[in-house]
């Protein structure tokens, strides 16, 4: 075949081997009938065609490699969802990545897909347990394929980290992945049909709790619904908010961890403002002031009034100083900050109820309003008399104790005296020695839910006699 024919045929078929053979023949002078310049011209033509074909093939290979990477990433994402892979789909991906740099990675995920699927569907606590077990096994036993084991561990750790983040910030997504229904909670429905909205929120909360995952932070409202839901809740009147809270608690009643569900919902709607949760707790406990002012109403109304930028209030520092002096050591940290915000709301509500207004921001807090607001916010704080010392032998002055809500000092002291007497008879410790210990409302209730008080020494350690911790309990007092 003539040179031009061989060139045309090879180019048409992208046959580099034929072009290389033609180049060899030209160099061997097998086409003696053409002169030197023409020979060189044909040689250059062949080289040019070889270069063009190689450039095209490199581009196509790069494109295929790039597309293979995209297909692999899609396959990996599907495997990491924890769902079983369709065999035909898996086979197609295998064909698409074959011969590329991604083929080995594909084979790894294909071989481990069942292990990954089982792991991805575990609760986060079990995920961590499995990771720790695998780490221990890798450290203590020989392996025939340490590289694969190390890689699989890395996949597991990545899945655990992602699921942990989702459990804390978007638990509805985990609910969806288990196949349970997640209800949309729109702002429009909250306003037009609060009963239906609440029912759906409660169902979302119970589904999240049904996951039995200790790392799930209950958030009934999905992230995409939250901005509009918050706006709708904020637009409700004071009575509208109170009715909404009542409905939320009513529909949560009977469910395990009902307070968790309604509390989480109010926490989301409040956008970090814990006052609505406090109002919910006040309502569920039926807390009222000594003059029968409903605490939940006071908190919600005061929270609403505080949004008025024209409202004249005493300086924050002055209110904080009065608050700290009253509560003393009974609260600290975040709890203290949240309680202070409740106190401010009640202070404003009490101003409103009594028709009182501050003339200027330099005004000191009103003593009578302070007394009411502090008492309503805390339920009452008792100042325990005595010569108390701390672990460094320093004197502790003005030791404060949280009282049961609304209980007078006289009634509280009577119950304490009864408790001291009972413990003295049982332990042989004199009542005067018992009274030298500080009181602290215990985090532990009786089986009936009665409030108890620890007796603690200068190091904060509770009274323990013969291996038994002794507490004063308030018989029949649960709030």
PAGU-329316 format. One line per field, with one value per residue (C-alpha): residue in one letter; x, y, z. Coordinates in nm, 3 decimals, decimal comma, padded with zeros to 5 digits. Layout:
N
rest [A ...]
u [X ...]
v [Y ...]
w [Z ...]
REM end
This chain:
479
rest [X X X X X X X X X X X X X X X X X X X X X X X X X X X X X X X X X X X X X X X X X X X X X X X X X X X X X X X X X X X X X X X X X X X X X X X X X X X X X X X X X X X X X X X X X X X X X X X X X X X X X X X X X X X X X X X X X X X X X X X X X X X X X X X X X X X X X X X X X X X X X X X X X X X X X X X X X X X X X X X X X X X X X X X X X X X X X X X X X X X X X X X X X X X X X X X X X X X X X X X X X X X X X X X X X X X X X X X X X X X X X X X X X X X X X X X X X X X X X X X X X X X X X X X X X X X X X X X X X X X X X X X X X X X X X X X X X X X X X X X X X X X X X X X X X X X X X X X X X X X X X X X X X X X X X X X X X X X X X X X X X X X X X X X X X X X X X X X X X X X X X X X X X X X X X X X X X X X X X X X X X X X X X X X X X X X X X X X X X X X X X X X X X X X X X X X X X X X X X X X X X X X X X X X X X X X X X X X X X X X X X X X X X X X X X X X X X X X X X X X X X X X X X X X X X X X X X X X X X X X X X X X X X X X X X X X X X X X X X X X]
u [00,000 00,123 00,243 -00,059 -00,300 -00,123 -00,130 -00,502 -00,596 -00,391 -00,526 -00,883 -00,839 -00,613 -00,363 -00,039 00,128 00,073 00,209 00,517 00,564 00,533 00,788 01,029 00,976 01,042 01,361 01,466 01,419 01,164 00,999 01,300 01,096 01,052 01,327 01,497 01,293 00,966 01,084 01,153 00,817 00,631 00,833 00,733 00,371 00,370 00,529 00,266 -00,017 00,136 00,157 -00,205 -00,339 -00,137 -00,257 -00,617 -00,582 -00,420 -00,709 -00,961 -00,779 -00,772 -01,141 -01,222 -01,008 -01,183 -01,524 -01,417 -01,332 -01,678 -01,842 -01,631 -01,725 -02,090 -02,049 -01,863 -02,136 -02,397 -02,204 -02,154 -02,530 -02,546 -02,787 -02,741 -02,615 -02,797 -02,584 -02,637 -02,543 -02,234 -02,132 -02,171 -01,950 -01,691 -01,681 -01,655 -01,353 -01,176 -00,821 -00,818 -00,639 -00,973 -01,022 -00,840 -01,044 -01,365 -01,265 -01,205 -01,550 -01,715 -01,550 -01,630 -01,978 -02,158 -01,932 -01,980 -02,356 -02,380 -02,159 -02,341 -02,673 -02,545 -02,629 -02,336 -02,258 -02,225 -02,019 -01,765 -01,759 -01,689 -01,411 -01,242 -01,271 -01,114 -00,829 -00,761 -00,767 -00,528 -00,289 -00,296 -00,332 -00,135 -00,296 -00,274 -00,385 -00,303 -00,341 -00,705 -00,782 -00,632 -00,829 -01,155 -01,094 -01,055 -01,387 -01,555 -01,414 -01,536 -01,885 -01,894 -01,787 -02,049 -02,330 -02,238 -02,260 -02,595 -02,728 -02,657 -02,762 -03,010 -03,153 -03,450 -03,206 -03,114 -03,486 -03,536 -03,249 -03,407 -03,722 -03,945 -04,158 -04,040 -04,307 -04,250 -04,326 -04,399 -04,448 -04,777 -04,921 -04,800 -05,018 -05,317 -05,343 -05,126 -05,285 -05,179 -04,834 -04,785 -04,899 -04,638 -04,365 -04,439 -04,426 -04,089 -03,958 -04,078 -03,921 -03,587 -03,609 -03,702 -03,356 -03,226 -02,906 -02,765 -02,591 -02,911 -03,007 -03,382 -03,472 -03,827 -03,804 -03,582 -03,321 -03,496 -03,826 -03,683 -03,647 -04,012 -04,136 -03,945 -04,085 -04,440 -04,401 -04,252 -04,550 -04,798 -04,947 -04,860 -05,182 -05,114 -04,772 -04,920 -05,190 -04,926 -04,712 -05,020 -05,106 -04,748 -04,738 -05,084 -05,001 -04,661 -04,823 -04,812 -04,504 -04,178 -03,956 -04,247 -04,062 -03,767 -03,995 -04,180 -03,867 -03,662 -03,937 -03,962 -03,584 -03,572 -03,856 -03,695 -03,375 -03,155 -03,380 -03,454 -03,738 -04,004 -03,874 -03,883 -04,242 -04,324 -04,174 -04,363 -04,688 -04,638 -04,566 -04,845 -04,608 -04,764 -04,646 -04,765 -05,024 -05,140 -04,964 -04,913 -04,541 -04,564 -04,771 -04,527 -04,226 -04,385 -04,529 -04,201 -04,002 -04,233 -04,203 -03,822 -03,828 -03,955 -03,649 -03,824 -03,852 -03,651 -03,481 -03,219 -02,863 -02,788 -02,501 -02,733 -02,989 -02,713 -02,566 -02,904 -02,964 -02,622 -02,658 -02,991 -02,908 -02,553 -02,403 -02,729 -02,673 -02,376 -02,267 -02,528 -02,800 -02,737 -02,743 -03,071 -03,227 -03,115 -03,296 -03,611 -03,574 -03,546 -03,863 -04,052 -03,916 -04,053 -04,384 -04,421 -04,351 -04,622 -04,872 -04,820 -04,813 -04,459 -04,212 -03,848 -03,781 -03,427 -03,175 -02,975 -03,262 -03,176 -03,398 -03,722 -03,695 -04,052 -04,048 -03,708 -03,842 -04,132 -03,926 -03,644 -03,887 -04,090 -03,784 -03,611 -03,899 -03,721 -03,369 -03,294 -02,995 -02,849 -02,706 -02,388 -02,011 -01,927 -01,577 -01,438 -01,164 -00,895 -01,038 -01,175 -01,506 -01,805 -02,055 -02,418 -02,461 -02,765 -03,000 -03,269 -03,609 -03,901 -04,097 -04,293 -04,219 -04,181 -03,868 -04,065 -04,213 -03,874 -03,704 -03,972 -03,910 -03,532 -03,563 -03,771 -03,506 -03,218 -03,402 -03,464 -03,103 -02,969 -03,175 -03,064 -02,693 -02,618 -02,481 -02,603 -02,842 -02,597 -02,326 -02,568 -02,659 -02,291 -02,304 -02,416 -02,736 -02,753 -03,063 -02,986 -03,006 -03,147 -03,517 -03,694 -03,879 -04,194 -04,019 -03,980 -03,713 -03,410 -03,122 -02,763 -02,561 -02,211 -01,884 -01,623 -01,498 -01,844 -01,859 -02,201 -02,274 -02,207 -02,240 -02,157 -02,165 -02,506 -02,557 -02,802 -03,031 -03,316 -03,621 -03,930 -04,217 -04,481 -04,292 -04,205 -04,168]
v [00,000 00,349 00,576 00,809 00,514 00,366 00,703 00,754 00,403 00,428 00,773 00,663 00,369 00,563 00,279 00,401 00,065 00,089 00,444 00,336 00,053 00,297 00,524 00,229 00,148 00,510 00,519 00,188 00,352 00,089 00,349 00,400 00,548 00,878 01,133 01,249 01,567 01,382 01,101 01,353 01,523 01,191 01,108 01,442 01,380 01,042 01,192 01,466 01,213 01,005 01,314 01,412 01,067 01,041 01,386 01,289 00,958 01,127 01,376 01,094 00,898 01,206 01,262 00,899 00,911 01,227 01,077 00,758 00,967 01,121 00,779 00,642 00,932 00,872 00,503 00,574 00,816 00,549 00,284 00,522 00,576 00,225 00,107 -00,210 -00,147 -00,261 -00,531 -00,396 -00,044 -00,179 -00,373 -00,063 00,142 -00,137 -00,117 00,262 00,268 -00,039 00,036 00,380 00,491 00,456 00,086 -00,022 00,216 00,083 -00,276 -00,182 -00,028 -00,311 -00,574 -00,383 -00,258 -00,509 -00,429 -00,057 -00,102 -00,281 -00,025 00,280 00,159 00,123 00,384 00,619 00,457 00,115 00,271 00,398 00,060 -00,114 00,135 00,079 -00,298 -00,281 -00,063 -00,314 -00,605 -00,427 -00,359 -00,704 -00,947 -01,018 -00,927 -01,065 -00,729 -00,445 -00,181 -00,275 -00,293 00,052 00,193 00,036 00,182 00,525 00,481 00,378 00,678 00,912 00,761 00,790 01,154 01,244 01,057 01,208 01,557 01,472 01,325 01,651 01,899 01,730 01,413 01,413 01,310 00,995 00,925 00,953 00,715 00,451 00,466 00,645 00,943 01,294 01,565 01,908 02,183 02,503 02,845 02,881 02,568 02,674 02,985 02,841 02,500 02,486 02,160 01,978 02,139 02,031 01,675 01,648 01,798 01,543 01,260 01,384 01,396 01,045 00,911 01,064 00,914 00,578 00,566 00,480 00,668 00,850 01,103 01,217 01,567 01,591 01,861 01,803 02,091 02,027 02,291 02,389 02,456 02,633 02,996 03,024 02,833 03,070 03,372 03,235 03,156 03,497 03,665 03,500 03,711 03,639 03,439 03,269 03,156 03,035 02,839 02,692 02,582 02,428 02,237 02,119 01,984 01,829 01,638 01,529 01,389 01,013 00,980 00,867 01,171 01,408 01,703 01,639 01,665 01,983 02,138 02,074 02,221 02,538 02,562 02,562 02,812 03,039 03,052 02,998 03,194 02,948 03,159 02,965 02,638 02,798 02,904 02,546 02,413 02,677 02,581 02,205 02,263 02,518 02,774 03,099 03,393 03,454 03,695 03,426 03,568 03,285 03,237 03,108 03,411 03,643 03,492 03,499 03,849 03,984 03,822 03,993 04,331 04,312 04,319 04,678 04,892 05,195 05,020 05,194 04,948 04,978 04,904 04,537 04,552 04,677 04,405 04,143 04,259 04,229 03,889 03,753 03,879 03,700 03,362 03,342 02,995 02,820 02,850 02,904 02,903 02,857 02,782 03,116 03,301 03,139 03,210 03,573 03,610 03,465 03,708 04,005 03,897 03,868 04,205 04,372 04,188 04,295 04,656 04,623 04,462 04,739 05,022 05,115 05,281 05,377 05,739 05,681 05,402 05,531 05,438 05,167 04,858 04,905 04,717 04,588 04,473 04,314 04,120 03,981 03,903 03,730 03,522 03,422 03,341 03,123 02,995 03,134 03,121 03,046 03,198 02,928 03,064 02,921 02,947 02,757 02,709 02,599 02,340 02,610 02,688 03,018 03,140 03,104 03,381 03,391 03,033 03,017 02,722 02,680 02,624 02,426 02,665 02,920 02,766 03,018 03,028 02,921 02,616 02,527 02,551 02,333 02,061 02,092 02,058 01,744 01,608 01,686 01,509 01,196 01,171 01,231 00,946 00,711 00,796 00,916 01,245 01,541 01,788 02,072 01,888 01,819 02,187 02,273 02,113 02,314 02,230 02,172 02,077 01,729 01,618 01,289 01,261 00,997 00,718 00,927 01,229 01,422 01,694 01,611 01,808 01,690 01,777 01,871 01,947 02,210 02,011 01,970 01,600 01,466 01,312 00,937 00,709 00,337 00,354 00,522 00,880 01,070 01,340 01,552 01,488 01,704 01,459 01,524 01,820 01,755 02,108]
w [00,000 -00,081 00,198 00,186 00,198 00,500 00,674 00,604 00,720 01,041 01,128 01,065 01,305 01,546 01,492 01,648 01,591 01,211 01,208 01,403 01,150 00,861 01,024 01,049 00,680 00,579 00,783 00,621 00,279 00,170 -00,050 -00,277 -00,556 -00,366 -00,343 -00,024 00,043 -00,014 00,213 00,490 00,432 00,468 00,779 00,938 00,836 01,012 01,325 01,326 01,302 01,582 01,803 01,722 01,802 02,127 02,235 02,166 02,350 02,649 02,661 02,638 02,908 03,133 03,070 03,145 03,457 03,572 03,507 03,681 03,988 03,977 03,946 04,231 04,461 04,381 04,459 04,784 04,893 04,827 05,021 05,315 05,349 05,490 05,223 05,017 04,662 04,350 04,181 03,828 03,940 04,114 03,802 03,583 03,816 03,806 03,426 03,429 03,664 03,524 03,420 03,590 03,904 04,090 04,028 04,344 04,558 04,403 04,477 04,843 04,890 04,698 04,917 05,240 05,153 05,376 05,675 05,613 05,579 05,915 06,086 05,944 06,085 06,443 06,713 06,773 07,110 06,942 06,662 06,913 07,088 06,755 06,668 07,005 06,964 06,620 06,747 07,024 06,779 06,541 06,826 06,984 06,693 06,375 06,045 05,692 05,549 05,787 05,515 05,447 05,820 05,875 05,584 05,706 06,052 05,893 05,711 06,038 06,223 05,949 05,959 06,338 06,332 06,069 06,245 06,581 06,429 06,269 06,595 06,775 06,508 06,274 06,434 06,197 05,924 06,117 06,166 05,787 05,723 05,949 05,735 05,989 05,887 05,964 05,966 05,819 06,074 05,885 06,036 05,849 06,013 06,357 06,328 06,139 06,307 06,620 06,739 06,421 06,433 06,794 06,717 06,443 06,663 06,935 06,679 06,552 06,909 06,994 06,674 06,772 07,121 06,965 06,808 07,158 07,080 07,385 07,162 06,989 07,099 07,057 06,802 06,673 06,425 06,122 06,039 05,715 05,900 06,204 06,082 05,975 06,280 06,513 06,333 06,361 06,732 06,802 06,634 06,875 07,152 07,515 07,554 07,221 07,346 07,675 07,491 07,262 07,559 07,724 07,407 07,363 07,718 07,689 07,370 07,507 07,820 07,842 07,625 07,781 07,838 07,769 07,925 07,693 07,389 07,484 07,636 07,321 07,101 07,311 07,321 06,940 06,905 07,164 06,963 07,267 07,506 07,786 07,929 07,740 07,882 08,227 08,159 08,061 08,384 08,584 08,415 08,464 08,834 08,880 09,033 09,153 09,361 09,716 09,575 09,327 09,020 08,766 08,714 08,355 08,253 08,427 08,246 07,899 07,940 08,077 07,797 07,546 07,723 07,724 07,343 07,358 07,293 07,446 07,783 08,056 08,287 08,563 08,457 08,395 08,646 08,922 08,856 08,840 09,172 09,346 09,187 09,286 09,642 09,674 09,516 09,652 09,610 09,512 09,135 08,906 08,543 08,272 08,527 08,696 08,363 08,261 08,600 08,581 08,247 08,405 08,696 08,456 08,275 08,603 08,719 08,403 08,429 08,792 08,690 08,429 08,667 08,924 08,673 08,771 08,535 08,580 08,493 08,375 08,332 08,630 08,860 09,110 09,104 09,296 09,628 09,638 09,277 09,337 09,633 09,430 09,120 09,310 09,510 09,204 08,991 09,250 09,459 09,762 09,907 10,271 10,454 10,679 11,000 11,146 11,160 10,846 10,706 10,372 10,305 10,356 10,702 10,575 10,711 10,482 10,535 10,435 10,315 10,086 10,033 09,766 09,926 09,788 09,568 09,770 10,112 10,395 10,611 10,920 10,748 10,599 10,941 11,101 10,846 10,889 11,266 11,220 10,985 11,221 11,503 11,298 11,174 11,528 11,670 11,392 11,389 11,742 11,607 11,811 11,650 11,715 11,523 11,239 11,227 11,192 10,844 10,546 10,359 09,986 09,787 09,661 09,300 09,435 09,517 09,726 09,544 09,581 09,428 09,756 09,768 09,984 10,132 10,168 10,476 10,362 10,541 10,467 10,166 10,020 10,110 10,220 10,559 10,543 10,848 10,824 10,445 10,433 10,311 10,527 10,393 10,525 10,312 10,279 10,313 10,046 09,894 09,529 09,384]
REM end
